[in-house]
Amino acid sequence: MKYFGTDGIRDKAESIIHHQYGYFIGKALKGIKKDSKTVFIARDTRESGYRIVEDIKKGLFESGINAYDLGVFPTPVLAYFSLSNQTFGIMVTASHNPYTDNGIKVFDKGNKLNSQDEAFIESVIDGDISIDKAKVSGQEKEFKNAFKKYLSLYNGMIEEVDLKIALDLANGAATTTAEKIFSKLSKNICVIANEPDGYNINKDCGSTHLGQLQDLVIKEECDLGIAFDGDADRLMVVDHQGQVCDGDFLIYLFASYLKAHKQLKNKFVALSKMCNIGIIKALNEKDIEVIQTDVGDKYITQAIEEHDGVLGGENSGHIINKLLFETGDGVLNAAFLIKVLQYYKLPLALLKEQVQYYPDKLINLKNIDKTLASHPQVVDIVNKHLCKLAGDGKILVRPSGTEPLIRISASAPSELQVDLIIEEIKNKIEDLAKEGN
């Protein structure tokens, strides 16, 4: 794809505005479905979001499509209304990226667009396909009680608990929902990064910057801390000691709970190739199969659907629990976590001891030719080490689907092995870059 990555279109905000991606996406939806009448739109808190939304509405209106502009809301809220109203939803967000970036995700009936529809939109952007202007323009319509309607997903989960909970809202879209929901779950919550100004989204906060949350949990003696990313479709958790519990561990916890309640359909979970070997072994010991996928929540979703399951996710905190909702929802999964903890009646730190983690490491090589990730000499090094590991470890070298960098990750029985593997691959890629391949 020329414009679409693994999670929609993402670029510098000014580039998205300059190239009018929003306008062309708004126009293109009429070409995908001739009978499209009304589309839902939402955005996170970036200062550029409003301008991109206006471009989208311009394209929609010219095509005769009406718009419900929800304003600032998390991506899963937008997906919920796309599904419940069986229509398109357009989310303006760049997830965990800084405010200078932005992006556009398109949903069709609650699911992300398929590659065929993405290719059609790209053809409209490039001018290869034109969409006729409608005789009757679309218009903006009012959609009342959006938050109240979304709350229906939490039926059976809003019960007050005796836990002190810290929340990091990333100065993002979670600021419109999470605090309201968790104030119903606990009378004792501490909240940070809940004052968005258009420029501070994800700035030293949120699911990719856990330092402030860890400090808060320890200082305030909280039972746990929960951080969301900019559009609140994922979460990261820290225990009462400030130690990180990533998405893979949450999947382990959720899968164990669902299996105990005979709700883990076909007794498997879908995890990305980035998952820790220790998680896989711990799940296998509970007679839970692990199906590994490429990195990206759309691949997790595909695996769940193809194997008729209900649960999957990534270590980054994207979790899809189809017993709750069709797509990843950070706040909803956080509420489910509280329910699971109430069942086990044990602190996260003790539950985490059930998993014997393998040493692992992830590094990012920035400003480098992403094709070098699959260079034959790099592949040879990877295969050499995989052979030595003999199934007791993993190595992944891949270009990022949303950023201009190569990610190198390794997991092995010892930290020394991990460091040696990472260093050899890193050096080879950097040498190839200097040589010009």
N, C-alpha and C positions, 0 to 999 in steps of 0.2 A: 504494500500500500504506500502511496505517495504522501498522504497526509495523516491517515489513521494509524495509530500505534496500537499497543495492546489494551489501551484504556481510552479510546477516543482520540480526538485531536488535542495535542498539547504543544505549546510554543511560548515564546515571549508574548506577553499580553499585547504589546503594541503591534506585533506582527499579525496576530489574529485580527485585530481591529483594522489594520492597514489592508490586509488581503480580503476582508469582509467575509471570513469563513462563516460567521453567524448568519449573515444575510443569505448566502448561497445554501446553507443547510435548511433554513426556513423555506426557501423556494423549492428545494429538492424533495421535501417530504410529499408534496403533491404529486410528484412524478412516481414516487414509490407506491403511494396508495391514492388513487384518484378520488376516493370518497372521504378522505381526511377532512374533518370538520373543525375539530378543536384539539389543541396541543397544550400540554402543561409545560411550564418553564420555571426553573428555580436556579439559584446561584449561591455560591459561598460568599465570604465577606470581602473579597479583593476589590480594591477601588475600581478596577477595570471591568468588573462584572456587569455593572449597570449598563455600560456602553455596549457591551457585547450582546446583552439581552435586547437592547433596543434594535440592534442590527438583525437579530433573529426575528423579532416581531415584524420588522419591515418586510423581510422575506416572506413570512407567513401571510401577512395581510395582503401583499401583492398577489399571492397565490389563492386568495379567498379562504384562508384558514383562520379561525378564531384562536385566541390565546388566553389561557389562564396564567397570569404571572403571579406565582406564589411568593416572590421576593426571596429572602434568605431562608433556606431550609437545607437540611442534609440531603445528599444524593438518594439514600434509600427512601426518604419521604416522597421525593419526586417519582421514584420507581414504583412506589406503592400506588400513587394516583394514576400513573400510566397503566398499571395492571388492573386496578379496580374499575377504571373507566375504559379499558380496552382501546387505548389510543397511544399516540407518541408522547414521549416526555423528553425534554432537552435540559440537560444540567450544565451550567457554566461553572467549571472548577478546574483547578490543577492539583487537587488532592493535597499531598504533603509538601508540594513545592513552595518556594517563596512567593511573595505577592507580585513580583515582577513577571511571573509566569501566569498563564491561564490556559484553559482548555474547554472543550465541549464534548460531553458524552450524550449519545442519543439512545433512548430506550423505545422499544416497540412492545406494548403490552407487558411492561415490567422487565423485559429482557434486553440486553444490549443488542444492537443491530448485528445482523449477520454480515459476512464479508461481501456478499453480492450487493446488498443495499449500501454498504460503505463505498464500494466501487462506483455505484451509481452517483452517489453524492460527490465523489472526487471528479467524475466526468462533468458534473454541473459546475463545480468550482473551476475546472479548467476550460469551461466554455464549449466542451464537446457536445453537450446536451443542453438545450434551452427549454425553459419552462414558461409557457405562455402566461401572460398576466390575466388574472381572473376578471370577469365582467363586474362582479360584485366583490368588493374588498372585504377581507376579514376584519375583525375588531377585537378589542380587549374585553374580556368578560370577568365578572367578579366571581370568585370562588370562596364561599364562606366556611368558617369553622374547620380549616384545613388541619390544624393541630389536633383538635378534638376527634376528627375522623381518623387520623393516623393512630391515635391512642388505642383504637380497637385492637391493634396487634398485641397489646400488652395485657389482654384479658387473662386473668389467672396468675399474673406475675407481679402485680402491684400489691404486695403485702409488706407491711412495715417490719424491718429487721433490726436487731440490736448490733449493728455494725457501724463503725466510724469509717466513712468512705471519702477519699480525696479524689477530686475530678480535675483533669486538665482538658479544657475545651479548645485548645489550640488557637484561640481567638478566631475561630472559624464557624462553620455552619451549626455545630453542636450547641452553640450559645442560644439557639432558638428552641431547643428541645430538652437537652440532657439534664440541666439543673431542675427544670420543672418536674421531670419524671423521677429523678433520684430524690427529690425532696419529699416525694410520696413514699419512697422505699425506706428512707432513714431520716430521722430528725437530726442526725449528726453528720453533716457533710461539709467538707472544705473544698472550695472551688478556686482555681487559678486560671489565668489566660481566658477570661470571660469578658474582656472589654475590647472587642474588635474596633479598629479605627480605619480599616481599609488597607493598612500597610503592615500590620503586625501579625498577620496570619502565619502560623507555624514558626514564628521568630523565637528561637530558643525555647520552644514549647511544643506540645503535641506528641504524637506517637513516635516521631523520629528524634525527639530531643527530650529525653525523660529526666534529665538532671533535676529540674525544678520540682517535678512531681516526687522524685525519690527523696529529696530534701524535706519536702512538705510532709510526706508520710512519716518519716522518722521524727521530725520536730513535733508534729501534732499527735504522734502515737496512734496513727490510723491503722485499721485492720488491713486495708489494701488501698491502692490507688489505681485509677483508670484514666488512660489518656486516649484521645481520639485524634484523627488526622483532620485536615482542613475541611473535608466534606463529610466527615463522620461515617464513612462506610467501613472503617476498620478501627480496631482498638488494640492497645497494648496495656498490660497490667503489671503492677509491682506489688510484691507481698509486704508484710508489715516490717520487714527488715530492709526494704528498699531494693530487693533483688527482682530482676525482670522475669516475668512469666510471658513468653512470647505466644504468638498465635498457634504454633504447633502444640504447645503444652495445653492451651485452652481446648484445642481439638481433642487431645487425649482425655482431658477431664470431661468434656461434653460427651464423648463417645462412651466412656465408662459409665456415666450416668444414664445415657439412653439405653445402653445394653442392659443395665440393671433393671430398667423399667420396660424391657422388651420393645423398645421403640427404634432401635438401630437397625433399620431395614437392610437385610442381606449381610449384616455384620461386617461392613467395611466402611472405611473413610477414604476420601481423596485428599492427598497432600502433594505439594509441589516437590520437585527434585531437590529443593533447598532444605528440606526437612532434616532434622538431626537423626542419625542412626539410632540413638538411644530412644527416641520417641517411637520409631518403627518397632524396635524390639519390645518395648513396654506394651504397645498395642497388641502385638502378636502374642505376647504372654497372656493377654486377656481374650485370646481367640478372636481378635479383630484384625481383618485383613487391611493392608494399606495399598492403595492404588496410587502410583506416583505419576504426576503430570508435568508438562512444561510449566514454567513460571507465568502466572497471570490468572486472575480469578475466572476468566471465561473458560480456561482449560479445566479448572476445578469443576465448574458448572457442567461442562460437557461430560466429564468422567462420572459425576453423580447421576446425570440423566441416562447415560449409556449403560450404566450398571445398576440402574434402578435403586439408588440409595437416597440418603437424606442429609449427609454431613460431609463437609470438606473445608479446606482452607489453606492459608499460607502462614509462614512464620512472621510475616509482616503484619498480621492481624486481620487480614481479610478472612472472614468466616461465613460460610453459607450453611445455614441450618434450615432446611426446607420445612421442618416442622413449625418454624416460626414465620419465615417469609422466603420468597423465591430468590432474593439476592442478598448480598452482604449488608448488614446493618450494625454498625458499631454500638450504638446506644441500646438497641434491642438485644444484642448478644451480651452486652454488659449486664442488663437486667436478668438475662437468663443465667449468667454466671453467679449472680447473687442467689438465685433459686437453687443452683447446684451446690453452692457452699452451705446453704442452709440444710441441705440433705445430708451432706457429709459431716457437718458439724466439726470440721477441722480447719485450721488456718492454711492458707495457700502454701506457706513454707513447708509444712509437713506433707501436704499432698504432693508437692514437687519432689520429695524424696523418693517417691515411687518410680521415678524415671532416673536412670543412670545415663546422664548425658555424655556423649563423646565430645572431646575437644573439637571445636570447629572455629573457622575464621572466614571472614568475608572482607575483601578489599575492592575498591573501585579504581580503575585506571581511567583518568579523565583526559579529554582532548586527544584521543587516539583513534586511529582507524578501526571502526568496529568490526570490519571483516576479518581482522587478525585473530578474532576469537576462534575462528574455524580454520586457521592456517594449518596446513599439513604438519609442520614442525611442532606446532602447539598441540595438535591432536595426538601426535606421537608421544609427547611427554605425558599427556593425560593418560593415555592407554598404558604406558610403562608403569605409572604409579598405581593405576587401577589393578593391574596384574599383580603387583606386589601386595596390595591390600587384600586381594582374594575375597572380595565381597564384604570385608569388615571395614568399610569406609566409603567415602564418595568424593567426587571432584566434579565441579561444574564451572565451565568457562562460557560466559554468554554475554552478548551485547544487551544493554538495557533496552526495553521496549518503549521507554518514555523519556530517557535522558541520553546525552551523547557520551557514553562511557561503556567500558567493559567491566563486568563483575567476575571476580575469581573467588570461588569458595571451595573449601575442603574440610572434610571431617575424617578423623582417624583415631585409633586407640590412644595415641600420645600427642601432646602439644608439639613435640619436636618434629614428628612426622608431618603434622599440619604445616608448620612453619617452613620446612624444607620443600614441600610440595608447592605451596603458594609462591615462595621465593623463586623457584626454578621456572615456573610458568610466567611469573611477572617479568623476570629478566629476559626470557625468550621473546615475549611480546614487545618489550621495550627495545630490544636489539633489532627485531624485525622492522619496527617503526623507524628506527634510525637508518636502517639499510634501504628503506623505501620498498619493503617486501622483497 
